[in-house]
Amino acid sequence: MIETRTAAFWRATLALSLGSFIIFANVYVTQPLLPMLAQNFSVSALEAGWSFTVTTLMLGLSLLIYGPLSDALGRRPIMLISMAGATLVTIALSFTESFSSLLILRAVQGLLLGGLPAIAIAYMGDEFSKRAVLVAVGFYISANSLGGIGGRVIGGLMGDIAGWQSAFQFMAVMSIALFALFAWALPPSQHFVSKPLHPRQMVHDLLSHLRNPLLLLAYLIGGFNFFIFVNQYSYVTFVLADAPYQLPPTLLGMLFLTYLSGTVGSALSGKVAQSISQPMCMVLGIVILMLGSLLTLMPGLGFIICGLFINSFGFFFAHSSASSWVSHQAKQARASASSLYLVFYYTGASSGGFYLHYFWDWQQWAGVIAGSLLILGATLLMALRLEYYARQVISDAHGTGR
């Protein structure tokens, strides 16, 4: 098994982090471009948001396929094939000229982008020691947030300089380069044990994960937290593009540098989890996310940016803890368990905009925050319930031991 502080650990972690970066840069590249797309194609804010939500929706649904496939066919080959396909679609996106074509290609891209997120943590679970997984997941999810930052900054900057298509052109070149590095650096699997692909068994595995409260609550926490967090960013771009702020696309892209605090939160989560339980880490992250959301209601750009920094730290702290928790608690079909977490996660991302849209129509940004706090209050209660279940399991295990 790969241990921390070894050359193999750093090579594998670097490869997965680079792969993660390019996946999430492609997912989020359109988010700072939403006001520009709405104006360019004469569509509403909600319709412009489809360029983002259709990608996350298809990505989420694809995870139901990639996880079981990787249990049967192996982790590394599927990651390579899906990433190569996603890179080709990025090239095609750089030439599209209609909104309908953009949506179709973004949907196909979402299907292909799901290959690495569905499998990466399962690959770590196969190849890394338990302690190494804790550390590697923190770096990997930090790369998720860096990819989200990179894609949004590139989208805003290139869109401002040369139009929205140039953002995809830049992403295509970067995707090719980072995919080549990923393919070179990722070590072949050494401890993977193939599991025959049986559709009935796949359904059984998924249902068994859903019946396990230790997993189901983590799925709901991750999904509903992302349901709120990522879609707050979609609506705040419209707030800041309008009076009195009137920020151009370049500065809207820079807004996502607030994700840097999420990189710190992800990296710290593994260390904090060595002192307190992971469910309590989730509780802490959700509370921080709620406080940051409230701060954005204060008048002034500085308060909004500060609130988003706090939001990002809290969200990624909770997300990293929930994702790692699922990997540890799944006793069988580990890739399917991790994939199901991400199905909830990205389904949340694709549907949260529709939920928040009603609050936006009601009270604009204040309404968005009110709707956010309703959902975050529910996930906070779920995390506390998960802590209770975890203590019961430990207590029962000790009782059985006696």
C-alpha positions in Angstrom: 0.0 0.0 0.0 1.1 3.5 -0.7 2.1 5.4 2.5 2.4 9.1 3.1 5.7 10.9 2.5 6.8 8.4 -0.2 7.6 9.2 -3.8 4.7 7.0 -4.9 2.3 8.9 -2.7 3.3 12.3 -4.1 3.3 11.1 -7.7 -0.2 9.5 -7.4 -1.6 12.4 -5.4 -0.1 14.9 -8.0 -1.6 13.0 -10.9 -5.1 12.8 -9.3 -4.9 16.5 -8.3 -4.0 17.6 -11.8 -6.8 15.5 -13.2 -9.2 17.0 -10.7 -8.0 20.5 -11.5 -8.8 20.1 -15.3 -12.1 18.4 -14.7 -13.4 21.1 -12.4 -11.9 24.0 -14.5 -14.0 22.7 -17.4 -17.1 22.3 -15.3 -17.1 25.8 -14.0 -15.7 27.8 -16.9 -19.1 29.2 -17.8 -20.1 30.5 -14.4 -18.6 34.0 -14.6 -19.8 34.2 -18.2 -23.5 33.8 -17.3 -24.4 37.5 -17.6 -22.5 37.7 -20.9 -24.2 34.5 -22.2 -27.6 35.9 -21.2 -27.0 39.1 -23.1 -25.3 37.5 -26.1 -28.0 34.8 -26.7 -31.0 37.0 -25.4 -31.9 34.4 -22.7 -32.9 34.8 -19.0 -30.6 34.4 -16.0 -32.1 31.0 -15.3 -31.6 29.9 -19.0 -28.1 31.1 -19.1 -27.4 29.1 -15.9 -28.3 25.9 -17.9 -24.8 26.1 -19.5 -23.6 25.2 -16.0 -26.4 23.1 -14.6 -26.7 20.8 -17.5 -23.0 19.9 -17.2 -23.3 19.2 -13.4 -26.5 17.2 -13.9 -25.1 14.9 -16.6 -21.8 14.6 -14.6 -23.8 13.5 -11.6 -25.9 11.0 -13.5 -22.8 9.5 -15.2 -21.3 8.6 -11.8 -23.9 5.8 -11.5 -22.2 4.2 -14.5 -18.5 4.9 -13.9 -18.3 3.6 -10.4 -19.7 0.1 -11.0 -17.8 -0.1 -14.3 -14.5 0.7 -12.5 -15.2 -2.0 -9.9 -15.3 -4.5 -12.9 -12.9 -3.1 -15.4 -10.3 -1.1 -13.4 -9.8 2.4 -12.2 -7.0 3.9 -14.4 -8.2 2.9 -17.9 -11.7 4.4 -17.4 -10.2 7.7 -16.0 -7.9 8.0 -19.0 -10.6 7.3 -21.6 -13.2 9.6 -20.1 -10.7 12.4 -19.7 -9.6 12.1 -23.3 -13.2 12.3 -24.5 -13.9 15.3 -22.3 -10.8 17.1 -23.8 -12.1 16.5 -27.3 -15.5 18.0 -26.4 -13.7 21.1 -24.9 -12.1 21.6 -28.3 -15.5 21.3 -30.0 -17.0 23.9 -27.6 -14.4 26.4 -28.7 -16.1 26.4 -32.2 -19.8 26.4 -31.3 -21.9 29.5 -32.2 -25.4 28.7 -31.0 -26.9 28.4 -27.5 -28.5 25.1 -28.3 -25.2 23.6 -29.6 -23.5 25.0 -26.5 -26.0 23.2 -24.2 -25.8 19.9 -26.1 -22.0 19.9 -26.0 -21.9 20.9 -22.3 -24.2 17.9 -21.6 -21.9 15.5 -23.4 -19.0 17.0 -21.7 -20.6 16.5 -18.3 -21.1 12.8 -19.1 -17.4 12.4 -19.9 -16.1 14.6 -17.0 -17.7 12.2 -14.5 -15.0 9.5 -15.1 -12.4 10.8 -12.8 -14.5 12.1 -9.9 -16.4 8.8 -9.8 -13.2 6.8 -9.4 -10.4 8.8 -7.9 -11.2 8.3 -4.3 -11.9 4.6 -4.9 -8.5 4.4 -6.5 -7.0 5.9 -3.4 -8.9 3.5 -1.2 -7.4 0.6 -3.2 -3.9 1.8 -3.4 -3.3 4.0 -0.3 -3.1 3.2 3.4 -5.9 4.5 5.6 -3.8 7.3 6.9 -2.6 8.2 3.4 -6.2 8.3 2.1 -7.0 10.9 4.8 -4.2 13.1 3.6 -4.6 12.5 -0.1 -8.3 13.2 -0.1 -7.6 16.6 1.4 -5.1 17.4 -1.4 -7.5 16.0 -4.1 -10.4 18.1 -2.9 -8.2 21.1 -2.6 -7.4 20.6 -6.3 -11.2 20.5 -6.9 -11.5 24.0 -5.5 -8.4 25.2 -7.4 -9.9 23.8 -10.6 -13.1 25.6 -9.8 -11.2 28.8 -9.3 -9.0 28.3 -12.4 -12.0 27.7 -14.7 -13.9 30.7 -13.4 -10.9 33.0 -13.6 -10.1 31.8 -17.1 -13.7 32.1 -18.1 -14.0 35.7 -16.8 -10.6 36.9 -18.1 -10.8 35.4 -21.5 -14.5 36.3 -21.9 -13.7 39.9 -21.1 -10.6 40.0 -23.5 -11.9 38.2 -26.5 -15.4 36.9 -26.0 -16.9 33.7 -24.4 -15.6 31.3 -27.1 -12.0 32.3 -26.3 -12.5 30.8 -22.8 -13.1 27.4 -24.3 -10.2 27.8 -26.7 -7.8 28.4 -23.7 -9.4 25.5 -21.8 -8.8 23.2 -24.7 -5.1 23.9 -24.8 -4.7 23.6 -21.1 -6.8 20.4 -21.0 -4.5 18.7 -23.6 -1.4 19.6 -21.6 -2.7 18.5 -18.2 -4.2 15.3 -19.5 -0.8 14.3 -20.9 0.8 14.9 -17.4 -2.0 13.0 -15.7 -1.5 9.9 -18.0 2.2 10.0 -17.4 2.2 10.4 -13.6 -0.7 8.1 -12.4 0.8 4.8 -11.3 -0.9 1.6 -12.5 -3.2 -0.1 -10.0 -1.4 -2.7 -7.8 -4.1 -3.7 -5.4 -7.3 -3.5 -7.5 -9.4 -6.6 -7.3 -11.9 -7.0 -10.2 -15.5 -7.5 -9.5 -17.7 -9.1 -12.2 -20.1 -6.6 -13.7 -23.6 -7.7 -12.8 -26.4 -5.2 -13.3 -28.5 -6.8 -10.5 -25.5 -6.7 -8.2 -24.9 -3.0 -9.1 -28.5 -2.2 -8.1 -28.1 -4.2 -4.9 -24.9 -2.3 -4.0 -26.5 1.0 -4.6 -29.6 0.1 -2.5 -27.4 -1.2 0.3 -25.5 2.1 0.4 -28.8 4.0 0.5 -30.1 1.8 3.3 -27.0 2.5 5.4 -27.8 5.6 7.5 -24.0 6.2 8.0 -23.8 6.7 4.3 -27.2 8.1 3.4 -26.9 11.1 5.8 -23.5 11.9 4.4 -24.9 11.8 0.9 -27.7 14.2 1.8 -25.3 16.5 3.7 -22.9 16.8 0.7 -25.7 17.1 -1.8 -27.7 19.8 -0.1 -24.7 21.8 1.0 -23.5 22.0 -2.6 -27.1 22.6 -3.7 -26.8 25.9 -1.8 -23.1 26.8 -2.0 -22.4 26.7 -5.7 -25.7 28.3 -6.8 -25.1 31.2 -4.4 -22.2 32.0 -6.7 -24.4 31.9 -9.8 -26.8 34.5 -8.4 -24.1 36.7 -6.8 -22.6 37.2 -10.3 -25.9 38.9 -11.3 -25.8 41.0 -8.1 -22.3 42.2 -8.8 -22.8 42.7 -12.6 -25.7 45.1 -11.8 -25.7 48.5 -10.1 -24.1 49.7 -7.9 -21.2 47.3 -8.4 -21.3 46.8 -12.2 -18.2 44.5 -12.2 -17.0 43.3 -15.7 -16.5 39.6 -16.5 -12.8 39.7 -15.6 -13.6 40.8 -12.0 -16.5 38.5 -11.8 -14.1 35.7 -12.6 -11.7 37.0 -9.9 -14.5 36.7 -7.4 -14.0 33.0 -7.4 -10.6 33.4 -5.9 -12.6 33.2 -2.7 -12.4 29.5 -3.3 -8.8 29.7 -2.1 -10.1 29.5 1.5 -11.8 26.3 0.5 -8.5 24.9 -0.5 -7.2 25.6 3.0 -10.4 24.2 4.5 -10.1 20.9 2.6 -6.4 20.5 3.5 -7.2 21.2 7.2 -10.1 18.8 7.4 -8.0 15.6 7.5 -5.9 17.0 10.3 -8.9 18.2 12.3 -10.5 14.8 11.8 -7.7 13.2 13.8 -8.9 15.1 16.8 -12.7 15.2 16.5 -15.1 12.9 14.6 -15.8 13.5 11.0 -19.5 14.2 11.6 -18.5 16.9 14.0 -16.2 18.3 11.3 -19.3 18.5 9.0 -21.2 20.3 11.8 -18.4 22.8 12.1 -18.2 23.4 8.4 -21.9 23.9 8.0 -22.0 26.5 10.9 -19.2 28.4 9.2 -21.0 28.3 5.9 -24.2 29.7 7.5 -22.2 32.5 9.2 -20.5 33.5 5.9 -23.9 33.5 4.1 -25.3 36.0 6.7 -22.3 38.3 6.3 -23.0 38.7 2.6 -26.2 40.6 3.6 -24.1 43.5 4.9 -24.0 46.4 2.5 -20.7 46.8 0.6 -18.6 44.7 -1.8 -16.0 44.0 1.0 -18.6 42.3 3.2 -19.8 40.2 0.2 -16.3 39.1 -0.6 -15.5 38.3 3.0 -18.7 36.3 3.4 -17.8 34.3 0.3 -14.3 33.5 1.6 -15.9 32.2 4.9 -18.5 30.3 2.9 -15.9 28.5 0.8 -13.8 27.5 3.8 -16.8 26.1 5.6 -18.2 24.3 2.6 -15.0 22.6 1.6 -14.2 21.7 5.2 -17.6 19.9 5.4 -17.4 18.4 1.9 -13.9 16.9 2.4 -15.0 15.4 5.7 -18.2 13.9 4.2 -16.4 12.5 1.2 -13.7 10.9 3.2 -16.3 9.6 5.7 -18.1 7.7 2.8 -14.8 6.2 1.6 -14.1 4.9 5.2 -17.6 3.6 6.0 -18.3 1.7 2.7 -17.3 -1.9 3.4 -17.9 -3.1 -0.1 -18.3 -1.7 -3.6 -16.3 1.3 -2.5 -16.3 3.0 -5.9 -20.1 2.7 -6.1 -20.4 4.2 -2.6 -18.2 7.2 -3.6 -20.0 7.6 -6.9 -23.3 7.7 -5.1 -22.1 10.5 -2.9 -21.1 12.5 -6.0 -24.5 11.7 -7.6 -26.1 13.5 -4.7 -23.4 16.2 -4.8 -23.8 17.1 -8.5 -27.5 16.6 -8.6 -27.6 19.2 -5.8 -25.5 21.6 -7.9 -27.8 21.2 -10.9 -31.1 21.6 -9.1 -30.2 24.3 -6.5 -30.5 27.1 -9.0 -34.1 26.3 -9.6 -34.9 26.3 -5.9 -33.1 29.6 -5.3 -34.6 31.2 -8.3 -38.0 31.5 -6.5 -36.2 33.2 -3.6 -34.4 35.5 -6.1 -37.7 36.5 -7.6 -39.1 37.1 -4.2 -36.4 39.3 -2.5 -33.3 39.1 -4.8 -30.1 38.4 -2.9 -31.7 38.6 0.6 -34.2 36.0 -0.6 -31.4 33.8 -1.8 -29.8 33.9 1.6 -33.1 33.1 3.4 -33.6 30.1 1.1 -30.0 29.1 1.8 -30.3 29.1 5.6 -33.4 26.9 5.4 -31.5 24.2 3.7 -28.3 24.6 5.7 -30.3 24.3 8.9 -31.6 21.0 7.7 -28.1 19.7 6.8 -26.8 20.8 10.2 -29.4 18.6 11.9 -28.4 15.8 9.6 -24.8 16.1 10.6 -25.7 16.0 14.3 -27.9 12.9 13.6 -24.9 11.3 11.9 -22.7 11.9 14.9 -25.4 10.2 17.1 -25.5 7.2 14.7 -21.7 7.0 14.6 -21.5 6.9 18.4 -24.2 4.2 18.5 -22.2 2.0 16.1 -19.0 2.5 18.1 -20.9 1.7 21.3 -22.5 -1.5 19.8 -19.1 -2.6 18.5 -17.6 -2.2 21.9 -20.5 -4.2 23.4 -20.0 -7.0 20.9 -16.3 -7.0 21.7 -17.0 -7.6 25.3 
